[in-house]
Amino acid sequence: MFLDDGLGGANNFAEARKVSDVVRTDLIQCGFLISESKSQWCPQQNIQWLGLKWDFSKGNVYVSDSRIVKLIQDINMILDQIGQNELIKVRTVANIVGQVISMQPGIGKLALLRTRELHKVVNSRASWNAPVVVGQSAISELRFWQNSSNFNFGMSVKHKFEFDYNIFSDASGYGYGGYINESNQEFVGHWSVCESNQSSTWRELEAMKRVLFSCGRDLEGYTLRWYTDCKNVVSIVEKGSGNEILQSKSLEINKFCSEGDIKVIPVWMARECNQKADRLSRQSDKDDWQIDDFMFHKLDNMFGPHTFDRFSNEYNAKCCKFNSKVWCPYTSGVDAFSTSWSGENNWLVPPPHLVSSTIDKIINEQLKECTLVVPVWVSAPYWPKIHDGSSFLKYIVRQEMFSAKHIRKGYGKNGIFGSKKVEFNMIALKINCMT
């Protein structure tokens, strides 16, 4: 009888010493011959075992340097063979896949997520002695594991995590929604026609991705418990998917989290327990409309270049920097009125009920460069703030009227803007309060 690969421990050095002595004594009394050169009976917080580095001072386990070096050497060899158009044996690919999978205790389920294409190559074999075709997607996975920095983070030996935030997301056929429980920060967005026709799993995974991206880098370094009512999403985020499109989204989420040192633990919850996120996913927006690109570029050439779009979202923003009504991917912040507009050439297309407040902010901040686009509604409360009955007020230095046919309805799919019934004109006002 042979015994091999044993590991023990305790909460402190003294207890660990007792455990070590008891185990050693029991083995000797049972008649086993101990290989002292391969044994470590003195308790240590840092030890190498089964090709892994166990660091109990930090509570982490890492892949050993020797295993990383060997894997990278094997990857370099197969990439050289591919570059020289040599036949690749399936056993060579399987060897690399096996090495990565065996490292899972030190790198987590990333080992599964980033070997799916290589698994496909192995499964495409005619026999174990046959050559295989290594496609571009599989090569990308090889190059990922060629980078030794992907092994540096280690895995916690704890079975329970301490979470910084609890985040909930959901998707409907209409849109997506989510929120951070600890801050009540809410995220809302709508699907395009094409997106609304995607599978429910696609929408749920995309909802998670967009809510995560909407947080920007505010969650860097945090551990998140992410609740979703789709079991497929939990599996795809952790292990990837055989579906190429879903796998791509899973990799995007993983890349975003890796760059921001964000740890996401997806958790399934029953649909009836996810009511707030469900409600947000069905929330409509009657002000979801925009000026079309043709008219914007014309006005941008006349009054621009504009640098900040104050009333938009991720799919209709005309500038790289923009404010949005609710949190969405790439937004510079919500509630445009809560931040200064100075130092930017602002593109302002507010909902009609916010036009008066927009004009007041322009005047209060004495902006010298902005473009305000409003409906030509002479009976509206805001009209006297731009026109005295005979001419435009002095801070309006130029104007350009255009047809409402240049309005495009957004994904909100309601409201009068962008509908065929619109008969009024729009006007763009170049404003300089310093004149």
TANORQUI-V958745 format. One record per pair of residues at least 24 apart in sequence whose C-alpha atoms are under 8 Angstrom apart, sorted by sequence separation. I is the first residue (numbers start at 1). J is the second residue. D is the distance in whole Angstrom. If there is no record, write none. Layout:
[[I,J,D] [I,J,D]]
This chain:
[[17,41,8] [94,118,8] [117,141,7] [173,197,8] [187,211,6] [204,228,8] [337,361,8] [341,365,8] [345,369,5] [346,370,5] [347,371,5] [348,372,5] [349,373,5] [350,374,8] [401,425,7] [402,426,5] [17,42,7] [71,96,7] [93,118,7] [94,119,8] [311,336,7] [340,365,8] [342,367,6] [344,369,7] [345,370,5] [346,371,6] [347,372,7] [348,373,6] [349,374,7] [356,381,7] [401,426,6] [402,427,6] [17,43,6] [115,141,6] [204,230,7] [290,316,7] [310,336,6] [341,367,8] [344,370,8] [345,371,8] [356,382,5] [359,385,7] [401,427,4] [16,43,6] [114,141,6] [176,203,8] [187,214,8] [355,382,6] [400,427,6] [401,428,6] [71,99,7] [93,121,8] [94,122,6] [172,200,8] [176,204,8] [205,233,6] [238,266,8] [399,427,7] [400,428,5] [71,100,8] [93,122,7] [171,200,8] [178,207,8] [201,230,7] [204,233,7] [237,266,7] [356,385,8] [399,428,5] [400,429,7] [13,43,7] [114,144,8] [177,207,7] [399,429,5] [90,121,8] [172,203,8] [176,207,5] [201,232,7] [398,429,6] [399,430,6] [90,122,6] [171,203,6] [179,211,8] [201,233,7] [234,266,5] [397,429,8] [398,430,5] [171,204,5] [178,211,6] [233,266,8] [234,267,6] [396,429,6] [397,430,6] [398,431,7] [9,43,8] [170,204,6] [177,211,7] [234,268,7] [396,430,6] [397,431,6] [90,125,7] [169,204,8] [396,431,5] [397,432,7] [171,207,6] [308,344,6] [310,346,7] [395,431,6] [396,432,6] [91,128,7] [170,207,6] [231,268,6] [307,344,6] [308,345,6] [309,346,6] [310,347,6] [311,348,6] [395,432,5] [396,433,8] [90,128,6] [91,129,7] [169,207,7] [170,208,8] [224,262,8] [226,264,7] [228,266,7] [230,268,6] [306,344,8] [307,345,5] [308,346,5] [309,347,5] [310,348,6] [311,349,6] [395,433,5] [90,129,7] [169,208,6] [221,260,7] [222,261,7] [223,262,6] [224,263,6] [225,264,6] [226,265,6] [227,266,6] [228,267,6] [229,268,5] [230,269,8] [306,345,5] [307,346,6] [308,347,6] [309,348,6] [310,349,8] [311,350,6] [395,434,7] [63,103,6] [89,129,7] [90,130,6] [209,249,8] [220,260,5] [221,261,5] [222,262,5] [223,263,5] [224,264,5] [225,265,5] [226,266,5] [227,267,5] [228,268,5] [229,269,5] [305,345,7] [306,346,6] [307,347,7] [310,350,8] [395,435,6] [89,130,6] [90,131,6] [205,246,8] [219,260,8] [220,261,6] [221,262,5] [222,263,6] [223,264,6] [224,265,6] [225,266,6] [226,267,6] [227,268,6] [228,269,6] [229,270,6] [304,345,7] [306,347,6] [394,435,8] [63,105,8] [89,131,4] [90,132,6] [169,211,7] [220,262,5] [221,263,8] [223,265,8] [225,267,7] [227,269,6] [229,271,5] [62,105,8] [63,106,5] [88,131,5] [89,132,6] [206,249,7] [213,256,8] [217,260,7] [219,262,7] [5,49,8] [61,105,7] [62,106,4] [63,107,7] [87,131,6] [88,132,6] [107,151,6] [202,246,7] [205,249,7] [209,253,6] [5,50,7] [61,106,5] [62,107,7] [87,132,7] [88,133,7] [106,151,8] [205,250,8] [229,274,7] [88,134,8] [107,153,7] [228,274,8] [107,154,6] [108,155,6] [377,424,8] [106,154,5] [107,155,6] [376,424,7] [106,155,5] [375,424,7] [376,425,6] [105,155,7] [375,425,6] [376,426,5] [375,426,4] [376,427,6] [82,134,8] [374,426,6] [375,427,6] [373,426,7] [374,427,6] [52,106,7] [373,427,6] [374,428,7] [373,428,4] [372,428,6] [373,429,6] [165,222,8] [167,224,7] [169,226,8] [371,428,6] [372,429,5] [164,222,6] [165,223,7] [166,224,6] [167,225,6] [168,226,6] [169,227,7] [170,228,6] [371,429,5] [372,430,7] [163,222,8] [164,223,5] [165,224,5] [166,225,5] [167,226,5] [168,227,5] [169,228,6] [170,229,7] [290,349,8] [371,430,5] [372,431,7] [79,139,8] [163,223,5] [164,224,6] [165,225,6] [166,226,6] [167,227,6] [168,228,6] [370,430,6] [371,431,6] [162,223,7] [163,224,6] [164,225,8] [166,227,7] [369,430,7] [370,431,6] [163,225,6] [369,431,6] [370,432,7] [79,142,8] [368,431,7] [369,432,5] [287,351,6] [306,370,8] [367,431,8] [368,432,4] [367,432,6] [368,433,5] [366,432,8] [367,433,6] [368,434,6] [75,142,6] [366,433,5] [367,434,7] [368,435,8] [75,143,8] [303,371,7] [366,434,7] [75,145,8] [76,146,7] [363,433,7] [75,146,6] [362,433,8] [72,145,7] [72,146,5] [71,146,8] [72,147,8] [72,148,8] [68,148,7] [68,151,8] [63,151,7] [62,151,8] [62,152,7] [62,153,8] [63,154,7] [190,281,8] [62,154,5] [188,280,6] [189,281,7] [61,154,6] [62,155,7] [187,280,8] [188,281,6] [60,154,6] [61,155,5] [60,155,5] [61,156,6] [188,283,7] [60,156,4] [61,157,7] [59,156,6] [60,157,6] [59,157,6] [178,276,8] [179,277,7] [59,158,7] [178,277,5] [177,277,5] [177,278,7] [176,278,8] [177,279,8] [178,280,7] [177,280,5] [178,281,7] [170,274,8] [176,280,7] [177,281,4] [176,281,4] [177,282,8] [168,274,7] [171,277,8] [172,278,7] [175,281,5] [176,282,7] [170,277,5] [171,278,7] [174,281,7] [175,282,6] [169,277,5] [170,278,5] [174,282,6] [175,283,8] [168,277,6] [169,278,8] [172,281,6] [171,281,5] [172,282,6] [170,281,6] [295,406,7] [215,327,8] [294,406,8] [214,327,6] [215,328,8] [216,329,7] [214,328,4] [215,329,7] [216,330,7] [292,406,5] [213,328,7] [214,329,4] [291,406,6] [292,407,6] [213,329,5] [214,330,6] [291,407,5] [292,408,6] [211,328,7] [212,329,8] [213,330,7] [214,331,7] [290,407,6] [291,408,6] [210,328,7] [211,329,7] [289,407,7] [290,408,5] [210,329,6] [289,408,6] [290,409,7] [289,409,5] [290,410,7] [288,409,7] [289,410,5] [288,410,5] [288,411,7] [116,240,7] [288,412,5] [113,238,7] [116,241,8] [287,412,8] [288,413,8] [113,239,5] [114,240,8] [116,242,7] [286,412,6] [288,414,8] [112,239,5] [113,240,5] [285,412,5] [286,413,7] [287,414,8] [303,430,6] [110,238,7] [112,240,7] [113,241,8] [284,412,6] [285,413,8] [286,414,5] [287,415,7] [289,417,6] [109,238,6] [110,239,7] [285,414,7] [286,415,5] [289,418,7] [299,428,8] [109,239,6] [284,414,8] [287,417,8] [113,251,8] [188,326,6] [187,326,6] [188,327,7] [189,328,7] [186,326,7] [187,327,5] [188,328,7] [186,327,7] [187,328,6] [185,327,8] [193,411,8] [192,411,6] [191,411,6] [190,411,6] [190,412,6]]
